[in-house]
Amino acid sequence: MSESARGEGPKPRKPNLGPSAGPANRRALLAAAREIFAADGLSAPFSAIARRAGVGQGSLYRHFPDRLSLAVAVYEENLDELEAAVAPPEAGLDDLLQGVIAQAIVSTALIDLISAHPHDPRVERLGARVRDIAVAAVEHERAAGRFGEHVDVEDVLLAISMLAGLVARTEPAERAATADRAWELLHAAFTPRTA
């Protein structure tokens, strides 16, 4: 039986807002990608992301022509959060690594995808931003006397990479506890050494 025969009439179409819908569609797509990739991994179909975002698949491909483009955009938002976390002068490595842990717990698929393309210019830009965030954290830690002279930015970058990789490869139910244990070890390694 057709819709009109049942007295329901055709379903109203979502209005096409044209280019003005672009920013809202992009935000919806990024939020949907976070949820879908966290639940289903990178093998999740793009159509599922578009559906969850409430936009057409054409809109998804206009904003993000491939999975790496989408992963980079989500990761850029993650870095915005990390930059904000380490911006206050009293912020330090604890704030940074707590943010890294929280993001790694839900973004393991994206981390894997980005890690598989280290020489892509978009990924290289992400790496430069991570370095800047680590520099800020190290400066704050040194100013507060919480870092030994033996610790430098490269050590912090290595710690971030190790922690994110560890969390990504740990069973979901164990990720938070494993990350806490790893951070305790790193914390002890970074503390000023006594003679």
Backbone as CSV, one residue per row, in Angstrom:
resi,resn,N_x,N_y,N_z,CA_x,CA_y,CA_z,C_x,C_y,C_z
1,MET,0.843,-1.168,0.000,0.000,0.000,0.000,0.892,1.235,0.000
2,SER,0.617,2.195,-0.858,1.436,3.397,-0.956,1.146,4.331,0.215
3,GLU,2.037,5.289,0.402,1.871,6.248,1.498,0.579,7.042,1.334
4,SER,0.299,7.446,0.072,-0.902,8.242,-0.152,-2.159,7.415,0.073
5,ALA,-2.113,6.102,-0.232,-3.270,5.243,-0.013,-3.519,5.055,1.483
6,ARG,-2.468,5.138,2.297,-2.634,5.016,3.747,-3.001,6.351,4.367
7,GLY,-3.028,7.406,3.566,-3.373,8.725,4.076,-2.228,9.453,4.745
8,GLU,-1.009,8.910,4.566,0.134,9.554,5.224,0.741,10.658,4.385
9,GLY,0.623,10.573,3.098,1.247,11.555,2.218,2.742,11.362,2.169
10,PRO,3.419,12.021,1.255,4.868,11.868,1.142,5.566,12.460,2.370
11,LYS,6.695,11.839,2.718,7.473,12.342,3.851,8.123,13.658,3.455
12,PRO,8.138,14.616,4.355,8.752,15.907,4.010,10.250,15.738,3.806
13,ARG,10.755,16.430,2.818,12.193,16.396,2.552,12.905,17.383,3.444
14,LYS,14.106,17.011,3.783,14.956,17.907,4.542,15.317,19.070,3.624
15,PRO,15.167,20.303,4.083,15.463,21.423,3.188,16.948,21.471,2.837
16,ASN,17.233,21.804,1.587,18.610,21.944,1.140,19.035,23.380,1.424
17,LEU,19.945,23.529,2.368,20.396,24.862,2.755,21.591,25.337,1.936
18,GLY,22.039,24.502,1.012,23.145,24.876,0.139,24.435,25.071,0.912
19,PRO,25.298,25.980,0.423,26.612,26.172,1.038,26.551,26.597,2.510
20,SER,25.459,27.233,2.930,25.391,27.689,4.318,25.362,26.516,5.303
21,ALA,24.993,25.334,4.827,24.961,24.156,5.701,26.337,23.517,5.858
22,GLY,27.310,23.959,5.064,28.638,23.340,5.066,29.284,23.211,6.431
23,PRO,29.424,24.303,7.201,30.080,24.173,8.506,29.339,23.238,9.475
24,ALA,28.019,23.316,9.493,27.249,22.431,10.380,27.374,20.977,9.933
25,ASN,27.351,20.746,8.623,27.519,19.381,8.111,28.892,18.832,8.481
26,ARG,29.899,19.668,8.367,31.263,19.234,8.686,31.353,18.839,10.160
27,ARG,30.807,19.666,11.045,30.829,19.343,12.478,30.088,18.037,12.752
28,ALA,28.937,17.861,12.102,28.151,16.627,12.294,28.928,15.416,11.788
29,LEU,29.622,15.570,10.678,30.405,14.460,10.127,31.564,14.087,11.041
30,LEU,32.222,15.066,11.617,33.337,14.783,12.522,32.841,14.071,13.782
31,ALA,31.729,14.532,14.320,31.165,13.881,15.511,30.748,12.451,15.189
32,ALA,30.127,12.263,14.035,29.701,10.919,13.631,30.905,10.016,13.411
33,ALA,31.958,10.541,12.794,33.156,9.735,12.539,33.784,9.273,13.840
34,ARG,33.848,10.153,14.829,34.389,9.757,16.135,33.621,8.564,16.691
35,GLU,32.308,8.663,16.666,31.458,7.605,17.227,31.577,6.303,16.437
36,ILE,31.474,6.411,15.126,31.482,5.218,14.274,32.844,4.522,14.332
37,PHE,33.929,5.274,14.184,35.251,4.657,14.205,35.568,4.078,15.578
38,ALA,35.115,4.736,16.660,35.361,4.195,18.002,34.634,2.871,18.190
39,ALA,33.432,2.775,17.639,32.629,1.557,17.823,32.992,0.458,16.833
40,ASP,33.215,0.829,15.568,33.350,-0.170,14.503,34.721,-0.212,13.839
41,GLY,35.627,0.681,14.213,36.951,0.701,13.603,36.947,1.342,12.231
42,LEU,38.110,1.299,11.590,38.277,1.960,10.296,37.541,1.273,9.161
43,SER,37.127,0.039,9.379,36.425,-0.667,8.308,34.973,-0.228,8.186
44,ALA,34.518,0.605,9.092,33.136,1.084,9.028,32.913,1.805,7.699
45,PRO,31.801,1.556,7.041,31.547,2.212,5.751,31.309,3.712,5.904
46,PHE,31.765,4.449,4.920,31.539,5.891,4.904,30.042,6.200,4.958
47,SER,29.233,5.348,4.349,27.792,5.600,4.336,27.233,5.629,5.753
48,ALA,27.801,4.835,6.669,27.330,4.830,8.057,27.627,6.171,8.727
49,ILE,28.759,6.761,8.386,29.117,8.066,8.944,28.158,9.131,8.432
50,ALA,27.899,9.116,7.136,26.976,10.091,6.555,25.592,9.945,7.180
51,ARG,25.123,8.701,7.314,23.804,8.463,7.919,23.751,8.995,9.341
52,ARG,24.768,8.663,10.137,24.793,9.112,11.532,24.800,10.635,11.610
53,ALA,25.495,11.272,10.677,25.570,12.737,10.666,24.303,13.382,10.124
54,GLY,23.464,12.585,9.455,22.236,13.137,8.884,22.474,13.927,7.613
55,VAL,23.526,13.559,6.886,23.830,14.246,5.623,23.973,13.212,4.520
56,GLY,23.949,13.671,3.296,24.137,12.772,2.162,25.594,12.372,2.023
57,GLN,25.799,11.248,1.363,27.165,10.769,1.168,27.976,11.734,0.307
58,GLY,27.311,12.438,-0.607,28.007,13.435,-1.425,28.610,14.538,-0.558
59,SER,27.874,14.945,0.462,28.385,15.962,1.384,29.614,15.451,2.126
60,LEU,29.570,14.186,2.529,30.724,13.593,3.201,31.954,13.653,2.307
61,TYR,31.809,13.242,1.044,32.961,13.221,0.134,33.420,14.624,-0.258
62,ARG,32.517,15.600,-0.247,32.943,16.979,-0.515,33.864,17.470,0.597
63,HIS,33.523,17.140,1.826,34.347,17.583,2.953,35.586,16.711,3.141
64,PHE,35.417,15.402,2.951,36.493,14.455,3.241,36.560,13.412,2.129
65,PRO,37.407,13.639,1.132,37.439,12.742,-0.025,37.964,11.331,0.270
66,ASP,38.642,11.160,1.420,39.138,9.821,1.764,39.213,9.684,3.287
67,ARG,39.468,8.488,3.741,39.498,8.222,5.184,40.590,9.015,5.900
68,LEU,41.734,9.179,5.244,42.811,9.922,5.891,42.411,11.380,6.106
69,SER,41.725,11.972,5.144,41.267,13.361,5.309,40.366,13.486,6.526
70,LEU,39.483,12.521,6.687,38.569,12.523,7.825,39.335,12.312,9.131
71,ALA,40.268,11.369,9.141,41.063,11.106,10.342,41.881,12.328,10.741
72,VAL,42.476,13.007,9.770,43.268,14.207,10.053,42.388,15.286,10.666
73,ALA,41.187,15.461,10.128,40.286,16.490,10.651,39.879,16.189,12.093
74,VAL,39.581,14.933,12.390,39.240,14.560,13.765,40.442,14.779,14.672
75,TYR,41.614,14.382,14.207,42.829,14.523,15.007,43.155,15.997,15.254
76,GLU,42.874,16.851,14.257,43.094,18.289,14.452,42.239,18.811,15.598
77,GLU,40.998,18.342,15.688,40.152,18.733,16.813,40.738,18.230,18.128
78,ASN,41.278,17.011,18.118,41.925,16.485,19.311,43.081,17.390,19.732
79,LEU,43.848,17.849,18.759,44.988,18.713,19.074,44.533,20.068,19.593
80,ASP,43.399,20.567,19.095,42.842,21.814,19.646,42.602,21.653,21.144
81,GLU,42.045,20.499,21.528,41.780,20.233,22.945,43.077,20.141,23.752
82,LEU,44.090,19.483,23.174,45.369,19.351,23.885,46.061,20.704,24.026
83,GLU,45.988,21.531,22.993,46.580,22.881,23.076,45.922,23.675,24.191
84,ALA,44.600,23.587,24.280,43.880,24.297,25.338,44.262,23.753,26.717
85,ALA,44.492,22.438,26.799,44.832,21.823,28.086,46.182,22.291,28.615
86,VAL,47.143,22.537,27.725,48.480,22.934,28.180,48.721,24.434,28.108
87,ALA,47.728,25.205,27.699,47.909,26.651,27.565,48.119,27.374,28.903
88,PRO,47.362,27.064,29.948,47.577,27.796,31.209,48.978,27.559,31.750
89,PRO,49.595,28.584,32.352,50.960,28.435,32.858,51.111,27.319,33.893
90,GLU,50.051,27.046,34.640,50.139,25.992,35.659,49.956,24.591,35.079
91,ALA,49.559,24.503,33.813,49.360,23.203,33.170,50.708,22.568,32.870
92,GLY,50.710,21.251,32.794,51.950,20.563,32.509,51.712,19.233,31.844
93,LEU,52.652,18.348,32.046,52.604,17.061,31.374,51.415,16.214,31.830
94,ASP,51.029,16.320,33.091,49.850,15.577,33.545,48.635,15.934,32.707
95,ASP,48.442,17.216,32.476,47.290,17.670,31.683,47.382,17.154,30.258
96,LEU,48.581,17.227,29.700,48.774,16.753,28.330,48.526,15.250,28.233
97,LEU,49.148,14.467,29.095,49.015,13.021,28.974,47.620,12.528,29.339
98,GLN,46.939,13.196,30.252,45.546,12.833,30.522,44.701,13.026,29.270
99,GLY,44.957,14.122,28.556,44.246,14.352,27.296,44.588,13.314,26.248
100,VAL,45.873,12.977,26.146,46.312,11.962,25.184,45.649,10.624,25.501
101,ILE,45.630,10.256,26.777,45.020,8.986,27.176,43.535,8.980,26.833
102,ALA,42.828,10.028,27.196,41.389,10.087,26.931,41.108,9.974,25.439
103,GLN,41.915,10.652,24.629,41.700,10.591,23.186,42.086,9.235,22.620
104,ALA,43.172,8.668,23.107,43.617,7.371,22.588,42.609,6.276,22.895
105,ILE,41.946,6.377,24.035,40.970,5.362,24.417,39.848,5.272,23.393
106,VAL,39.433,6.402,22.834,38.316,6.385,21.882,38.741,6.555,20.427
107,SER,40.011,6.837,20.183,40.448,7.135,18.814,41.503,6.173,18.299
108,THR,41.521,4.944,18.756,42.593,4.035,18.358,42.639,3.803,16.856
109,ALA,41.489,3.681,16.220,41.467,3.442,14.774,42.060,4.631,14.028
110,LEU,41.750,5.840,14.478,42.286,7.030,13.812,43.790,7.139,14.008
111,ILE,44.259,6.803,15.195,45.699,6.836,15.458,46.419,5.867,14.526
112,ASP,45.854,4.676,14.359,46.463,3.686,13.466,46.526,4.192,12.031
113,LEU,45.448,4.797,11.563,45.413,5.296,10.188,46.438,6.410,9.984
114,ILE,46.495,7.336,10.903,47.445,8.448,10.784,48.881,7.932,10.863
115,SER,49.137,6.993,11.759,50.483,6.433,11.910,50.953,5.707,10.655
116,ALA,50.012,5.206,9.873,50.362,4.475,8.650,50.766,5.415,7.512
117,HIS,50.613,6.729,7.695,50.932,7.704,6.643,51.841,8.810,7.175
118,PRO,53.003,8.479,7.733,53.828,9.494,8.391,54.376,10.577,7.464
119,HIS,54.473,10.307,6.171,55.070,11.283,5.258,54.039,12.092,4.479
120,ASP,52.773,11.860,4.740,51.729,12.671,4.127,51.846,14.084,4.715
121,PRO,51.825,15.124,3.888,51.988,16.493,4.408,50.979,16.859,5.494
122,ARG,49.764,16.346,5.394,48.755,16.644,6.424,49.159,16.026,7.757
123,VAL,49.704,14.831,7.711,50.140,14.153,8.933,51.389,14.833,9.488
124,GLU,52.271,15.279,8.614,53.460,16.003,9.070,53.069,17.289,9.804
125,ARG,52.026,17.974,9.318,51.550,19.185,10.013,51.021,18.839,11.404
126,LEU,50.336,17.710,11.509,49.866,17.269,12.826,51.052,17.033,13.752
127,GLY,52.098,16.415,13.219,53.293,16.157,14.018,53.927,17.439,14.529
128,ALA,53.942,18.480,13.688,54.498,19.764,14.110,53.661,20.372,15.241
129,ARG,52.357,20.217,15.154,51.491,20.734,16.230,51.720,19.968,17.527
130,VAL,51.872,18.652,17.439,52.131,17.848,18.636,53.439,18.304,19.279
131,ARG,54.456,18.566,18.457,55.742,19.039,18.987,55.552,20.364,19.732
132,ASP,54.805,21.292,19.163,54.574,22.587,19.821,53.867,22.406,21.165
133,ILE,52.918,21.478,21.212,52.198,21.200,22.458,53.171,20.628,23.496
134,ALA,54.032,19.712,23.056,55.017,19.113,23.969,56.000,20.164,24.480
135,VAL,56.411,21.084,23.611,57.322,22.159,24.031,56.679,22.974,25.143
136,ALA,55.404,23.329,24.980,54.709,24.109,26.016,54.658,23.345,27.332
137,ALA,54.362,22.047,27.265,54.288,21.240,28.487,55.647,21.174,29.176
138,VAL,56.712,20.979,28.404,58.054,20.900,28.986,58.433,22.234,29.642
139,GLU,58.126,23.340,28.974,58.450,24.658,29.544,57.743,24.852,30.883
140,HIS,56.480,24.462,30.957,55.728,24.612,32.206,56.296,23.699,33.296
141,GLU,56.656,22.478,32.924,57.213,21.536,33.901,58.557,22.040,34.436
142,ARG,59.383,22.565,33.560,60.689,23.085,33.992,60.504,24.282,34.931
143,ALA,59.583,25.177,34.554,59.341,26.370,35.379,58.849,25.988,36.775
144,ALA,58.109,24.898,36.875,57.578,24.441,38.166,58.554,23.540,38.913
145,GLY,59.689,23.197,38.295,60.681,22.350,38.933,60.294,20.879,38.999
146,ARG,59.388,20.458,38.127,58.931,19.067,38.161,59.690,18.167,37.200
147,PHE,60.493,18.758,36.308,61.260,17.969,35.339,62.738,18.049,35.669
148,GLY,63.415,16.911,35.527,64.855,16.905,35.659,65.495,17.458,34.393
149,GLU,66.728,17.864,34.522,67.457,18.404,33.366,67.687,17.341,32.301
150,HIS,67.577,16.083,32.674,67.797,14.985,31.734,66.629,14.803,30.767
151,VAL,65.521,15.487,30.982,64.324,15.322,30.152,64.252,16.450,29.124
152,ASP,63.985,16.073,27.865,63.794,17.091,26.829,62.517,16.803,26.043
153,VAL,62.264,17.633,25.067,61.028,17.513,24.276,60.963,16.166,23.560
154,GLU,62.084,15.676,23.078,62.083,14.381,22.390,61.621,13.259,23.319
155,ASP,62.004,13.357,24.592,61.559,12.355,25.566,60.041,12.411,25.734
156,VAL,59.499,13.608,25.791,58.052,13.776,25.958,57.319,13.273,24.718
157,LEU,57.849,13.567,23.542,57.223,13.074,22.310,57.240,11.544,22.266
158,LEU,58.351,10.962,22.695,58.436,9.505,22.749,57.419,8.945,23.748
159,ALA,57.278,9.606,24.882,56.302,9.159,25.887,54.878,9.226,25.346
160,ILE,54.557,10.294,24.636,53.226,10.432,24.048,52.973,9.310,23.049
161,SER,53.961,9.056,22.198,53.824,8.012,21.187,53.677,6.639,21.827
162,MET,54.500,6.368,22.824,54.434,5.082,23.507,53.089,4.902,24.203
163,LEU,52.637,5.940,24.868,51.386,5.862,25.607,50.202,5.669,24.673
164,ALA,50.158,6.441,23.596,49.058,6.304,22.636,49.072,4.920,21.998
165,GLY,50.254,4.433,21.630,50.352,3.100,21.029,49.949,2.006,21.987
166,LEU,50.366,2.141,23.234,50.015,1.148,24.249,48.508,1.100,24.456
167,VAL,47.907,2.251,24.612,46.459,2.309,24.842,45.710,1.741,23.637
168,ALA,46.177,2.057,22.446,45.499,1.584,21.233,45.535,0.066,21.108
169,ARG,46.548,-0.569,21.675,46.693,-2.013,21.518,46.283,-2.809,22.752
170,THR,45.642,-2.147,23.688,45.165,-2.788,24.904,43.662,-3.024,24.775
171,GLU,43.186,-4.099,25.359,41.750,-4.379,25.333,40.981,-3.189,25.904
172,PRO,39.863,-2.820,25.295,39.129,-1.621,25.731,38.864,-1.545,27.236
173,ALA,38.502,-2.649,27.861,38.177,-2.617,29.291,39.405,-2.346,30.158
174,GLU,40.602,-2.574,29.619,41.838,-2.417,30.391,42.583,-1.131,30.071
175,ARG,42.106,-0.362,29.105,42.876,0.793,28.628,43.151,1.831,29.697
176,ALA,42.157,2.230,30.446,42.351,3.294,31.442,43.363,2.866,32.504
177,ALA,43.226,1.657,33.023,44.141,1.179,34.065,45.562,1.026,33.530
178,THR,45.693,0.522,32.318,47.024,0.356,31.714,47.680,1.712,31.483
179,ALA,46.904,2.670,31.012,47.436,4.011,30.779,47.897,4.644,32.087
180,ASP,47.134,4.467,33.148,47.532,5.021,34.447,48.850,4.425,34.929
181,ARG,49.012,3.108,34.776,50.254,2.461,35.198,51.437,2.968,34.374
182,ALA,51.232,3.087,33.065,52.310,3.573,32.191,52.690,4.999,32.555
183,TRP,51.695,5.835,32.842,51.995,7.221,33.184,52.749,7.308,34.502
184,GLU,52.447,6.441,35.452,53.192,6.426,36.713,54.672,6.143,36.458
185,LEU,54.962,5.210,35.560,56.357,4.903,35.225,57.043,6.094,34.557
186,LEU,56.347,6.726,33.623,56.922,7.889,32.943,57.138,9.029,33.918
187,HIS,56.181,9.243,34.791,56.273,10.306,35.780,57.540,10.132,36.620
188,ALA,57.788,8.913,37.055,58.990,8.639,37.850,60.263,8.890,37.047
189,ALA,60.235,8.562,35.752,61.416,8.749,34.903,61.722,10.227,34.651
190,PHE,60.694,11.070,34.665,60.881,12.485,34.341,61.222,13.348,35.570
191,THR,61.006,12.828,36.743,61.227,13.599,37.981,62.700,13.986,38.111
192,PRO,62.970,15.169,38.679,64.373,15.562,38.876,65.136,14.507,39.671
193,ARG,66.358,14.261,39.251,67.205,13.269,39.923,67.995,13.933,41.034
194,THR,68.129,13.196,42.122,68.930,13.708,43.225,70.339,13.111,43.150
195,ALA,71.307,13.886,43.545,72.711,13.429,43.457,73.019,12.453,44.564
